[in-house]
Amino acid sequence: MKAISFPVPAIIIAVLVPLLIPGCHMIDDYLHMDAPEVRSITPAEGYADPSDVQGISIWFSASMDRPKTEAACIFSQDDQQLEGSFSWASDRLIFTPYLGITSNHVYTVTVTTEAEDDYGNSLLHEVNHQFFTGEEIDPPFVTGTSPQAGDLVSDPYAAILIEFSEGIDEISFIDNFSISPEVMGTISWSPDKRSATFTPLVPYERGEEYEVQISKGVRDLAGNQMTKETFFRFTAGDKGTYEISSVEDISGGFFLHDIADTAYTTGIEKADELLVTFSAAVPEDEKRDIITVNPSISYDDTWNSDNTTLHIIFDEELEYGKLYELNIVDSTYRFLVDGPHSLPLSLSRIIFINDTASPVPVELHLNDILTISDSDRARFDVYLHHAQGAVVDTSSFMDAFSLSSSAFQSLDFTSYSIDVGATESVVHVDASIEMASGISSICTIRIEASLCDSYDNYLEDDYLLTLQVLPP
C-alpha cells in the first residue's frame, strides 16, 4: 500500500452530544429507520353504502406496534367518538363499531403521530379521512381513456374505451359523447356501468387526427352531473417502418439486449450514456414519445441529422444497485447499475490504538465500554471499502469525520494519512488525548455521507458509532 500523509492542525474541544441509537445491532437500526405511512383507508373518501361496510380498515406500510397504534386511531360519527373492537390482518388494522355503520352520518378517521411501528418509528404526519353514508352527491369524472392523448393508432377499427369514477347513466353518455371527424359506431358497457366502449363500424382514415369529446352533461346513476369536460386527440395510421438496430452503452463499449433475449444487462455505471440506432429514419412526430424509462428519470435526447440515432444522457446519476427498464417502440431493455466504478463507499470497521508505541488495537463496536488513557500517540484507523481503483478524498474525509465526548479534557487530531488499497483503504487519524479527571461519558464518532472517493461515490448514509468512554 502507498501511504499519503500530511499534518493537520486541529483542536477539537470535546462537547457532549448524547446520541442514543435504538436496538442492539446497528444493521437492524439502519434497516428500519423509515417512518411508517398510512397506505390507504377503506371505505374510500366520499359516499359509502352502509350496507356494504362492516368495518373501517387502515393499511400501514410496516408492521405496527398494535397497542400504541390502536390508541392513536380515533373514529367518530358526526363528531361523536365511536366505541368498537380492534382486529389485525398483517399490517391492516380493522375497527368494527359496536353499533355498526349506519345511514345518513359523516364518519371521520384520524391517525395521530402517536402511531408507531415495531421499531419505535412514528408517523411523520397526522392522517385525516372522511366518508359519509347519506345521499350520494359526488360528481362523476373520467379516470382513463384508450387510446390516450397523442397516441398513434394503427388498427383502423380500434375501439375507444372511456372509464369513469362510478357507474354512468347510458343515455346521458350517448347524448354527450362525440368524435370529430364523425365516425359511425356502437357503444357497449361494462356490467358496473363504469366503462363505455365505442366500436367503429367504418375504418378510421389513415393520417387523420380524431378528437374525442365527453361533455359535462354526463350523469352518474344518482343524477350527479360531470363538472368538467374531457377531450383528447389521437391519430390514425401505422408506425414507421423503422426498427431498432442496437442499443449501445457508449461509455462502457457494450450492447444492451431486449428482454426477449436477456433478462437484464449488467455492468452499467451510474453516469453511462446510451446510443440507440434505428434501421431507418424516425418520423418527426414520433420522436417525442418513442422512449420511456422506469423508474422515471429525466434525460437529454439528441438526434442525429437524419433521425437514425438517438443519444441519451441522463440528467442525474443512476442509482447503484437499481434495475432500470428502457422501453423503445415495442422493445424493452432492462439494465442493472452495478458497474465496478459506481460502488458506494462503505465503512467496514474502526480500530482504536491508545499508544502506537506499544500498540494494542481495539475494534470499536456500538455501545462498547472503552478505557482511554492520556496519550500523545493515539490513533483511530478507519477502514473504508470502495470501488476498484478509487482513492478516498482526504479533504472530504477531514470534513466528514468528527468525534465528541465530555470525557476528553482535550482532543487534538495531529495528522491524517491513508494507506491506499485496491478496494479497501485505511485512513489513519493520529490524535493527542488528555482525559478529564474522573469523568466517564458517551463518545460519538460520526462520518457524514458527504465523504466521497475519486469516482464521486459517496457513503450512502451518515455513519454513527456511540460507545462509553472511561478514564483509567
Phi, psi and omega in degrees: 000146178265133182262136175239123183217152173198150181283147177229108177287116180207133177237121179248117176280124186295132177233135180285120174233089181294128178222109184258125179253120183292155175093164182266337185239129184298324180298317180298321180301311186287335179283345185228048179259349182289139177290141177291161179227157170272114183284315180196162177226134173236145004296156178291163178298148182107207184281139174226134177284117186298335179289342180263356187249115177264331181196179180249127183246138177236119178263127177255161182276354184212168175288125189259155169287106192295311179301316181293322181291319177299320180292335183273353182259129181241128180240130182223154176238114182051047177072006174255126183296136181271149171252144182186190182245153179251145169214163183230145170227094186061241183266015181252125175267131180242122177250124180245108179298142179298326182262007177075181176260122186241169187287155172060046176224158172254126181250134181238135176243126177236127175245111184277170180286001174284347178292131183232151172274183184292349181254010176085005177279133182261159171303141179283327184224146174293142180247130177238137186216141184218140172218163182227155183243020177270205181296138182285122185235359183286133177286150177283162175207159181282127180258342181186156178221155171215121003291168177266168181302130177087358182292151170258117186255115184274332180283117183293346179242028182298133178285154177249120182253128176241123180249138183244167181285343181200176180298143188240144173289122188298315183298318180296326178292313181302320181289341188238014178252133179211154175233134178229128355303154185297139178227131177283143180186183180240158180239130176236163187231152171284159182304326182271005177065017181268350178221138178243139181238121175264124179247117183291145175265345177234152183287151170293152178273129182301132179087351182278140175264129181248141176246127177256130183232133174241109186281171185288354181284354179293134183239153173275182185291342177267000178092002178285138186260146175302145180257352183221131177287145178237135174212154176206162181237148172219162182242135178271134178154164180278155170291159182299170183273006182284156174226164177278122177275318180194157170234114187245136168276097187286341176284320182267344178076034177219170186252148172269153183238146177301148182296344175293336181254323183220132182303313174196156180264138179251173176090007180284134176269161187295336182246018182293152177245150184243149177232119179257127180246133181250156182286339179209171182297138176272127180303147182304320184284356179253349184296326189295320187249022187282340187229139168227151179234132176232133354301151186299133176210136182285153181208161176262128178243126182238122179261148173282175189296330182258013176059036178250348177226144180233121179261122183251122175238118182287140184285341177222162181294141175290154185271127182298136178084359182262143178263124180250153179236125180250115180256120180233118183053246180251013182248152181233132179235127177249141178218144181255128178277095180217025179302146185297337181270359183254004183296124178295154174293146173216148181259123184267325179190163174233129179249135176248135175236119183290325182213110182291345177288327174226075192292134170230088185296138177231120176281131185268137178231162179302131176068017173297157170252121188235127176265128182234134177255161174304138181197138171257013178228036178280159180207142170249124177254117182254117183265120183242128175267135186213176180296152179306123176083355180284155178237129179292132181285117186295315180295326176297320179295318180300322180286329187274335188271135174210155180216132182217143175187142177280359177286345181264129169290318174207152179216113179246126171273110189273331178194158173238143172213156183231127167267111186273124175245174182295314180231354177219131178238154180242123175264120179265122178248104180278141186216152171247124188237132170236120184278146173284132187298122172071013184252128170250149186199164171286135176247132181243123174253124182236134170234114187283157182291357176285349179297131182222167177247186185290349175262011182062034171267137186245162166300140182288329179214161172302140176258128179232135176224125177243142177210164180266123180255129180241144172286163180293000000 
